Amino acid sequence: MERLIPIIKTIILCGRLGIALRGHRDDGQLNDEVDISGQSGNFHALLAFRVESDDKLLKEHLVKTNKNAMYISKTIQNTFIDLCGQEILKTIVSEIKKIGYFAILADETTDSSHQEQLCFCIRYVSEDAFIKEEFISYGAMEFVDAKSITEEILSRVASIGLNIDNCIAQCYDGCSTMLGHIPGVTTRILIHALLAIYLHCASHRLNLVLNDSSKLTEIRHMFDIASAMINYINDSSGRRNIFDAQFISYCSTRFVERHDAIIRFCSNISSIV
Protein backbone atom coordinates (compact mmCIF):
# COMPACT_ATOMS: atom_id res chain seq x y z
CA MET A 1 0.00 0.00 0.00
CA GLU A 2 2.92 2.35 0.66
CA ARG A 3 3.75 2.29 -3.06
CA LEU A 4 0.37 3.84 -3.85
CA ILE A 5 1.08 6.98 -1.81
CA PRO A 6 2.82 8.91 -4.66
CA ILE A 7 -0.06 8.02 -7.01
CA ILE A 8 -2.72 9.12 -4.52
CA LYS A 9 -0.83 12.32 -3.66
CA THR A 10 -0.60 13.18 -7.36
CA ILE A 11 -4.35 12.75 -7.78
CA ILE A 12 -5.00 14.92 -4.71
CA LEU A 13 -2.63 17.59 -6.07
CA CYS A 14 -4.51 17.68 -9.38
CA GLY A 15 -7.80 18.00 -7.50
CA ARG A 16 -6.60 20.84 -5.29
CA LEU A 17 -5.24 22.80 -8.25
CA GLY A 18 -8.22 22.04 -10.50
CA ILE A 19 -6.03 20.24 -13.05
CA ALA A 20 -7.72 17.76 -15.38
CA LEU A 21 -6.09 14.34 -15.05
CA ARG A 22 -6.59 12.63 -18.39
CA GLY A 23 -5.17 13.03 -21.85
CA HIS A 24 -6.21 11.40 -25.11
CA ARG A 25 -4.67 8.08 -24.09
CA ASP A 26 -3.77 7.37 -20.49
CA ASP A 27 -4.09 3.60 -20.24
CA GLY A 28 -1.12 1.25 -20.11
CA GLN A 29 2.39 1.65 -18.81
CA LEU A 30 4.12 4.91 -18.09
CA ASN A 31 6.39 6.07 -20.91
CA ASP A 32 8.88 8.67 -19.70
CA GLU A 33 9.60 10.19 -23.10
CA VAL A 34 5.94 10.62 -24.06
CA ASP A 35 4.32 11.23 -20.67
CA ILE A 36 6.69 13.96 -19.53
CA SER A 37 5.47 16.01 -22.51
CA GLY A 38 1.87 15.78 -21.32
CA GLN A 39 0.60 14.02 -24.45
CA SER A 40 -0.85 11.22 -22.33
CA GLY A 41 -2.49 13.54 -19.82
CA ASN A 42 -1.52 15.64 -16.82
CA PHE A 43 -1.70 12.74 -14.38
CA HIS A 44 0.75 10.58 -16.33
CA ALA A 45 2.97 13.61 -16.95
CA LEU A 46 3.17 14.35 -13.23
CA LEU A 47 3.98 10.72 -12.44
CA ALA A 48 6.72 10.75 -15.08
CA PHE A 49 8.05 13.98 -13.59
CA ARG A 50 8.18 12.39 -10.14
CA VAL A 51 10.13 9.44 -11.55
CA GLU A 52 12.49 11.83 -13.36
CA SER A 53 12.94 13.71 -10.07
CA ASP A 54 14.11 10.46 -8.46
CA ASP A 55 10.99 9.40 -6.56
CA LYS A 56 12.39 5.98 -5.67
CA LEU A 57 9.16 4.63 -4.19
CA LEU A 58 7.14 5.37 -7.32
CA LYS A 59 9.91 4.23 -9.65
CA GLU A 60 10.23 0.90 -7.85
CA HIS A 61 6.46 0.40 -8.02
CA LEU A 62 6.30 1.09 -11.77
CA VAL A 63 9.32 -1.10 -12.56
CA LYS A 64 8.60 -4.13 -10.38
CA THR A 65 4.80 -4.28 -10.42
CA ASN A 66 2.87 -6.36 -12.93
CA LYS A 67 1.23 -4.45 -15.77
CA ASN A 68 -2.25 -5.28 -14.47
CA ALA A 69 -1.51 -3.87 -11.00
CA MET A 70 -0.04 -0.45 -11.78
CA TYR A 71 -3.04 1.45 -10.30
CA ILE A 72 -2.70 4.29 -12.81
CA SER A 73 -5.55 3.51 -15.23
CA LYS A 74 -8.49 5.86 -15.74
CA THR A 75 -10.71 3.49 -13.73
CA ILE A 76 -8.35 3.60 -10.75
CA GLN A 77 -8.07 7.38 -11.07
CA ASN A 78 -11.85 7.71 -10.83
CA THR A 79 -11.95 5.31 -7.88
CA PHE A 80 -9.39 7.33 -5.94
CA ILE A 81 -11.16 10.59 -6.80
CA ASP A 82 -14.45 9.13 -5.56
CA LEU A 83 -12.80 8.00 -2.31
CA CYS A 84 -11.31 11.48 -1.80
CA GLY A 85 -14.77 12.96 -2.38
CA GLN A 86 -16.26 10.66 0.24
CA GLU A 87 -13.67 11.73 2.80
CA ILE A 88 -14.28 15.41 2.07
CA LEU A 89 -18.03 14.89 2.42
CA LYS A 90 -17.55 13.10 5.75
CA THR A 91 -15.58 16.08 7.05
CA ILE A 92 -18.26 18.54 5.93
CA VAL A 93 -21.12 16.50 7.42
CA SER A 94 -19.22 16.03 10.68
CA GLU A 95 -18.77 19.79 10.96
CA ILE A 96 -22.47 20.41 10.24
CA LYS A 97 -23.55 17.87 12.86
CA LYS A 98 -21.49 19.66 15.51
CA ILE A 99 -23.44 22.85 14.81
CA GLY A 100 -26.76 21.07 14.32
CA TYR A 101 -28.55 23.46 11.99
CA PHE A 102 -28.10 24.17 8.30
CA ALA A 103 -29.71 25.68 5.19
CA ILE A 104 -30.20 23.95 1.85
CA LEU A 105 -29.52 25.49 -1.55
CA ALA A 106 -30.62 23.92 -4.80
CA ASP A 107 -30.85 24.91 -8.45
CA GLU A 108 -31.55 22.98 -11.60
CA THR A 109 -30.10 23.66 -15.00
CA THR A 110 -29.75 22.03 -18.39
CA ASP A 111 -26.28 20.80 -19.35
CA SER A 112 -24.72 20.72 -22.82
CA SER A 113 -26.31 17.33 -23.52
CA HIS A 114 -29.78 18.76 -22.72
CA GLN A 115 -30.00 16.72 -19.52
CA GLU A 116 -31.54 18.38 -16.47
CA GLN A 117 -29.08 18.53 -13.56
CA LEU A 118 -29.83 19.46 -9.94
CA CYS A 119 -27.04 21.12 -7.96
CA PHE A 120 -27.32 20.74 -4.18
CA CYS A 121 -25.37 22.75 -1.59
CA ILE A 122 -25.51 23.30 2.17
CA ARG A 123 -24.87 26.55 4.04
CA TYR A 124 -24.00 26.62 7.73
CA VAL A 125 -22.01 28.46 10.39
CA SER A 126 -18.85 26.69 11.53
CA GLU A 127 -17.73 26.36 15.16
CA ASP A 128 -15.35 29.29 14.70
CA ALA A 129 -18.26 31.47 13.50
CA PHE A 130 -17.49 31.44 9.77
CA ILE A 131 -20.32 31.15 7.26
CA LYS A 132 -19.66 28.27 4.88
CA GLU A 133 -21.37 27.18 1.68
CA GLU A 134 -20.35 23.69 0.62
CA PHE A 135 -21.16 21.93 -2.63
CA ILE A 136 -22.58 18.50 -1.84
CA SER A 137 -23.65 16.90 -5.10
CA TYR A 138 -25.24 17.26 -8.50
CA GLY A 139 -27.10 14.70 -10.51
CA ALA A 140 -29.40 14.13 -13.43
CA MET A 141 -33.14 14.65 -13.00
CA GLU A 142 -35.66 12.78 -15.13
CA PHE A 143 -38.40 15.23 -14.15
CA VAL A 144 -38.08 18.78 -12.81
CA ASP A 145 -41.53 19.27 -11.33
CA ALA A 146 -41.88 20.35 -7.68
CA LYS A 147 -42.64 16.85 -6.40
CA SER A 148 -39.58 15.29 -8.08
CA ILE A 149 -37.22 18.05 -6.95
CA THR A 150 -38.53 17.87 -3.37
CA GLU A 151 -38.06 14.11 -3.24
CA GLU A 152 -34.54 14.46 -4.64
CA ILE A 153 -33.57 17.11 -2.06
CA LEU A 154 -34.95 15.04 0.82
CA SER A 155 -33.14 11.98 -0.52
CA ARG A 156 -29.80 13.80 -0.73
CA VAL A 157 -30.14 15.22 2.79
CA ALA A 158 -30.87 11.75 4.17
CA SER A 159 -28.10 10.08 2.13
CA ILE A 160 -25.38 12.13 3.84
CA GLY A 161 -26.77 11.43 7.30
CA LEU A 162 -28.39 14.78 8.11
CA ASN A 163 -31.82 15.27 9.66
CA ILE A 164 -34.14 17.46 7.59
CA ASP A 165 -35.77 18.61 10.86
CA ASN A 166 -32.60 20.65 11.50
CA CYS A 167 -32.95 22.58 8.24
CA ILE A 168 -33.75 26.22 9.10
CA ALA A 169 -33.69 27.79 5.63
CA GLN A 170 -34.10 26.90 1.98
CA CYS A 171 -32.72 28.97 -0.88
CA TYR A 172 -33.78 28.69 -4.52
CA ASP A 173 -34.58 30.95 -7.43
CA GLY A 174 -38.02 32.52 -7.72
CA CYS A 175 -39.59 30.32 -10.40
CA SER A 176 -43.07 28.89 -9.78
CA THR A 177 -41.72 25.34 -9.44
CA MET A 178 -39.65 26.37 -6.45
CA LEU A 179 -41.69 29.18 -4.94
CA GLY A 180 -45.31 28.25 -5.73
CA HIS A 181 -47.42 28.52 -2.56
CA ILE A 182 -49.40 25.33 -3.19
CA PRO A 183 -47.37 22.97 -5.40
CA GLY A 184 -43.91 24.54 -4.98
CA VAL A 185 -40.78 22.94 -3.56
CA THR A 186 -40.72 25.51 -0.74
CA THR A 187 -44.14 24.50 0.55
CA ARG A 188 -43.37 20.79 0.24
CA ILE A 189 -40.09 21.10 2.16
CA LEU A 190 -41.89 23.00 4.95
CA ILE A 191 -44.01 19.92 5.56
CA HIS A 192 -40.84 18.06 6.58
CA ALA A 193 -38.85 20.98 8.01
CA LEU A 194 -41.10 23.44 9.84
CA LEU A 195 -38.27 25.93 10.48
CA ALA A 196 -37.05 26.06 6.88
CA ILE A 197 -37.94 29.61 5.85
CA TYR A 198 -37.52 30.52 2.19
CA LEU A 199 -34.84 33.02 1.15
CA HIS A 200 -34.39 34.25 -2.39
CA CYS A 201 -30.84 34.98 -3.57
CA ALA A 202 -30.31 38.67 -2.74
CA SER A 203 -27.78 39.14 -5.55
CA HIS A 204 -30.19 37.63 -8.06
CA ARG A 205 -32.98 39.94 -6.89
CA LEU A 206 -30.68 42.95 -7.08
CA ASN A 207 -29.75 41.97 -10.62
CA LEU A 208 -33.43 41.76 -11.58
CA VAL A 209 -34.04 45.22 -10.09
CA LEU A 210 -31.07 46.69 -11.92
CA ASN A 211 -32.16 45.07 -15.18
CA ASP A 212 -35.60 46.62 -14.82
CA SER A 213 -34.16 50.01 -13.88
CA SER A 214 -31.88 49.90 -16.92
CA LYS A 215 -34.98 50.03 -19.10
CA LEU A 216 -35.31 53.70 -18.18
CA THR A 217 -34.24 55.82 -21.14
CA GLU A 218 -31.54 57.77 -19.29
CA ILE A 219 -29.94 54.69 -17.72
CA ARG A 220 -30.15 52.67 -20.93
CA HIS A 221 -28.39 55.45 -22.84
CA MET A 222 -25.67 55.61 -20.16
CA PHE A 223 -24.99 51.87 -20.46
CA ASP A 224 -24.99 52.06 -24.27
CA ILE A 225 -22.49 54.92 -24.28
CA ALA A 226 -20.24 53.24 -21.71
CA SER A 227 -20.33 49.93 -23.62
CA ALA A 228 -19.56 51.64 -26.94
CA MET A 229 -16.69 53.61 -25.40
CA ILE A 230 -15.20 50.50 -23.76
CA ASN A 231 -15.34 48.60 -27.06
CA TYR A 232 -13.82 51.58 -28.90
CA ILE A 233 -10.86 51.72 -26.49
CA ASN A 234 -10.33 47.94 -26.41
CA ASP A 235 -10.35 47.66 -30.21
CA SER A 236 -7.04 49.52 -30.48
CA SER A 237 -3.79 48.67 -28.70
CA GLY A 238 -2.74 52.30 -29.10
CA ARG A 239 -5.85 53.57 -27.33
CA ARG A 240 -5.50 50.90 -24.62
CA ASN A 241 -1.92 51.99 -23.89
CA ILE A 242 -3.09 55.53 -23.10
CA PHE A 243 -4.85 54.35 -19.95
CA ASP A 244 -3.22 52.85 -16.87
CA ALA A 245 -6.11 50.45 -16.28
CA GLN A 246 -7.36 47.87 -18.75
CA PHE A 247 -11.05 48.19 -19.52
CA ILE A 248 -13.31 45.16 -19.11
CA SER A 249 -15.73 44.41 -21.93
CA TYR A 250 -19.33 45.08 -20.92
CA CYS A 251 -21.27 41.81 -20.53
CA SER A 252 -25.05 41.97 -20.94
CA THR A 253 -25.76 38.70 -19.10
CA ARG A 254 -23.29 38.35 -16.19
CA PHE A 255 -24.08 41.01 -13.60
CA VAL A 256 -20.75 40.57 -11.75
CA GLU A 257 -18.74 41.27 -14.91
CA ARG A 258 -21.07 44.14 -15.78
CA HIS A 259 -20.45 45.67 -12.35
CA ASP A 260 -16.67 45.40 -12.73
CA ALA A 261 -16.80 46.91 -16.22
CA ILE A 262 -18.76 49.98 -15.09
CA ILE A 263 -16.63 50.49 -11.95
CA ARG A 264 -13.45 50.40 -14.06
CA PHE A 265 -15.01 52.80 -16.58
CA CYS A 266 -16.14 55.28 -13.90
CA SER A 267 -12.75 55.27 -12.17
CA ASN A 268 -11.17 56.43 -15.46
CA ILE A 269 -13.90 58.83 -16.54
CA SER A 270 -11.70 61.93 -16.08
CA SER A 271 -9.05 60.48 -18.40
CA ILE A 272 -11.67 59.48 -20.96
CA VAL A 273 -13.26 62.94 -20.99
Secondary structure, DSSP 8 states (H G I E B T S, - for coil): -GGGHHHHHHHHHHHHHT-----S---SS--HHHHTTTTT-HHHHHHHHHHHTT-HHHHHHHHHS-GGG---SHHHHHHHHHHHHHHHHHHHHHHHHHH--EEEEEEEEE-TTS-EEEEEEEEEE-TTS-EEEEEEEEEE-S--SHHHHHHHHHHHHHHTT--GGGEEEEEE-SSHHHH-TTTSHHHHHHHH-TT-EEEE-HHHHHHHHHHHHTTSHHHHHHHHHHHHHHHHHHT-HHHHHHSSS------SS-HHHHHHHHHHHHHTHHHH-
